[in-house]
Amino acid sequence: MTLDFSNPLVLIIGGILLLAILYFWNKRNASNQKARRNRNFRSGYYERKKERDEKSKQ
């Protein structure tokens, strides 16, 4: 069985798959960028300090 890339059905399905991959890739990158933008030193420092205090109490 050969796959003919000039077949309109194959082109349409391939295009839809490509758009789906690009959509989800963009969605993932946008969420990563948002998380990176919302990160700051102060909140990270206090979270790490809280984790260290909890470990030392055990």
C-alpha positions, 0 to 999 in steps of 0.5 A: 500500500502506497501513501500518495501525498498529493491525495486531497484527503491525505493533505487535509488530514495532515493539515489538521494534525499539524494544526492540532500539534501547533495548537497544543504546543502553543498552549503548553508554551503559553502556560510555561511562560505564564508560570515563569512570569509569575515567579519571583525570588521572595515567594520561592525563598519562603517556600524553600525555607518552609520545606527546610523547616518541615524537614528539620522537624522530622 
